[in-house]
Amino acid sequence: MDANVLVLNKDYQPLSICSVHRSVKLLFLDKAEMVHDYPERTISTVSKDFSYPSVIRLRRYINIPYNKIVLSRHNIMKRDHKTCQYCGSSKNLTIDHVLPKSRGGKDTWENLVTACNTCNVEKGNRTPEEAKMPLNQKPFRPIHITFLQSILGGVQEDWKPYLYM
């Protein structure tokens, strides 16, 4: 039981990641229901075989008041995997406004990206379309669970629909 299990709130919002052992306890105590399992794997007891959980959903809603990620330079770099969103470089990184501030661009998750100094200067006071510099990834507001993926080293394919990926 070495895998991780994605835990969803009652409204299917990603809540956390737990061990298979913990998820089996939640399922057995009827505090959660299985949403997705690994069809090729089972957990065997003396008298019965159980599905190996991959995604579970809690039966009761858990209110988490502070699960928003703070907009900061560090968190933007983390979201963008410390690579330039224009050329893919990981050297001399800065933060770039997709829509420049001088043209009404705000300091928001959807308008800030990681860019190398060279690309930031080349783009200048233009949009990516005007500069003919397409973004590798559209900027987005991350959810707290996506930051756990860097700790885990990636996200399983069957989790992606629940993580809006």
C-alpha positions as CSV (number, residue, x, y, z in Angstrom):
1,M,0.0,0.0,0.0
2,D,2.6,2.5,-1.2
3,A,0.4,4.7,-3.4
4,N,-1.3,8.0,-2.6
5,V,-5.0,8.7,-2.8
6,L,-6.7,11.9,-3.8
7,V,-9.3,13.0,-1.3
8,L,-12.3,15.1,-2.6
9,N,-14.7,17.1,-0.5
10,K,-18.4,16.3,-0.7
11,D,-18.7,18.8,-3.6
12,Y,-15.9,17.1,-5.5
13,Q,-13.4,19.9,-4.8
14,P,-9.8,18.5,-4.2
15,L,-9.1,18.5,-0.5
16,S,-5.9,16.6,0.2
17,I,-3.8,13.6,-0.5
18,C,-3.6,10.7,1.9
19,S,-2.2,7.2,2.1
20,V,-4.0,4.1,0.8
21,H,-4.1,2.9,4.4
22,R,-5.9,6.0,5.6
23,S,-8.3,5.9,2.6
24,V,-9.3,2.3,3.3
25,K,-10.1,3.3,6.9
26,L,-12.3,6.2,5.7
27,L,-14.1,3.8,3.3
28,F,-14.5,1.1,5.8
29,L,-16.0,3.5,8.4
30,D,-18.3,4.8,5.7
31,K,-16.9,8.3,6.0
32,A,-16.0,8.3,2.3
33,E,-17.0,6.6,-1.0
34,M,-14.7,5.4,-3.8
35,V,-14.8,7.5,-6.9
36,H,-12.0,5.8,-8.8
37,D,-9.9,2.7,-8.2
38,Y,-7.0,0.8,-9.7
39,P,-8.7,-2.0,-11.6
40,E,-5.5,-4.1,-11.8
41,R,-4.8,-3.9,-8.0
42,T,-6.7,-5.2,-5.0
43,I,-6.4,-5.3,-1.2
44,S,-6.8,-8.8,0.0
45,T,-8.0,-10.0,3.4
46,V,-8.6,-13.5,4.6
47,S,-12.2,-13.6,3.4
48,K,-12.6,-10.8,0.8
49,D,-10.8,-8.7,-1.8
50,F,-11.3,-4.9,-1.9
51,S,-10.7,-2.4,-4.7
52,Y,-7.4,-0.4,-4.4
53,P,-8.5,3.3,-4.1
54,S,-7.1,6.1,-6.2
55,V,-9.7,8.8,-5.6
56,I,-12.2,9.0,-2.8
57,R,-14.9,11.5,-1.9
58,L,-15.9,12.4,1.7
59,R,-19.6,11.9,2.6
60,R,-19.6,15.1,4.7
61,Y,-18.6,18.5,3.6
62,I,-15.4,19.9,5.2
63,N,-15.2,23.7,5.4
64,I,-11.7,25.0,4.8
65,P,-11.7,28.7,5.2
66,Y,-8.1,29.4,4.2
67,N,-7.2,27.3,1.2
68,K,-6.3,30.1,-1.2
69,I,-2.7,30.3,-2.3
70,V,-1.1,33.7,-1.7
71,L,0.0,35.6,-4.9
72,S,3.7,36.0,-4.6
73,R,6.8,35.8,-6.7
74,H,7.8,32.5,-5.2
75,N,4.4,30.9,-5.8
76,I,4.3,32.1,-9.4
77,M,7.7,30.6,-10.0
78,K,6.5,27.4,-8.4
79,R,3.3,27.3,-10.5
80,D,5.4,27.8,-13.7
81,H,8.0,25.1,-12.6
82,K,10.7,27.8,-12.6
83,T,10.8,28.0,-16.4
84,C,10.3,30.9,-18.8
85,Q,6.8,30.6,-20.2
86,Y,8.0,31.9,-23.5
87,C,11.2,30.0,-24.3
88,G,11.4,27.3,-21.5
89,S,14.7,28.6,-20.1
90,S,15.4,28.3,-16.4
91,K,18.1,31.1,-16.2
92,N,17.7,34.7,-15.1
93,L,14.0,34.5,-14.3
94,T,11.7,37.4,-13.7
95,I,8.0,38.0,-13.5
96,D,6.2,39.3,-16.6
97,H,2.7,40.9,-16.9
98,V,1.0,39.2,-19.9
99,L,-1.1,42.4,-20.4
100,P,1.4,45.1,-19.4
101,K,0.6,47.3,-16.3
102,S,0.8,50.4,-18.5
103,R,-2.1,49.0,-20.6
104,G,-4.3,48.1,-17.6
105,G,-2.8,44.7,-16.6
106,K,-3.4,43.8,-13.0
107,D,-1.3,41.8,-10.5
108,T,-3.4,38.6,-10.8
109,W,-2.6,34.9,-11.2
110,E,-4.1,35.0,-14.7
111,N,-1.9,38.0,-15.8
112,L,1.5,37.1,-14.2
113,V,4.0,34.5,-15.6
114,T,7.6,33.5,-15.1
115,A,9.8,34.8,-17.9
116,C,13.6,34.9,-18.5
117,N,15.1,38.4,-18.6
118,T,15.8,38.1,-22.4
119,C,12.2,37.2,-23.2
120,N,10.8,39.9,-20.8
121,V,12.9,42.6,-22.5
122,E,12.1,41.3,-26.0
123,K,8.3,41.3,-25.2
124,G,8.5,44.7,-23.8
125,N,5.3,46.7,-23.5
126,R,3.3,44.4,-25.7
127,T,1.0,41.4,-25.4
128,P,2.3,38.0,-26.3
129,E,0.3,38.1,-29.5
130,E,1.7,41.5,-30.5
131,A,5.2,40.3,-29.8
132,K,4.6,37.0,-31.6
133,M,5.7,35.2,-28.5
134,P,3.1,32.6,-27.5
135,L,2.9,31.4,-24.0
136,N,3.8,27.7,-23.4
137,Q,1.0,27.5,-20.7
138,K,-1.9,29.8,-20.0
139,P,-1.5,31.4,-16.6
140,F,-4.1,30.1,-14.0
141,R,-5.0,30.5,-10.3
142,P,-3.6,27.3,-8.7
143,I,-5.5,25.3,-6.1
144,H,-3.7,24.2,-3.0
145,I,-3.6,20.6,-4.1
146,T,-1.5,21.3,-7.2
147,F,1.3,22.5,-5.0
148,L,1.4,19.1,-3.4
149,Q,2.1,17.6,-6.8
150,S,5.6,19.1,-6.8
151,I,6.2,17.2,-3.5
152,L,4.8,14.0,-4.9
153,G,6.6,14.4,-8.2
154,G,3.6,14.6,-10.5
155,V,-0.1,13.8,-10.7
156,Q,-1.7,10.5,-11.6
157,E,-3.7,10.4,-14.9
158,D,-6.9,9.5,-13.2
159,W,-6.7,12.5,-10.8
160,K,-6.5,15.1,-13.6
161,P,-10.2,15.5,-14.2
162,Y,-10.7,16.3,-10.5
163,L,-7.8,18.7,-10.4
164,Y,-9.1,20.6,-13.5
165,M,-6.0,19.7,-15.6
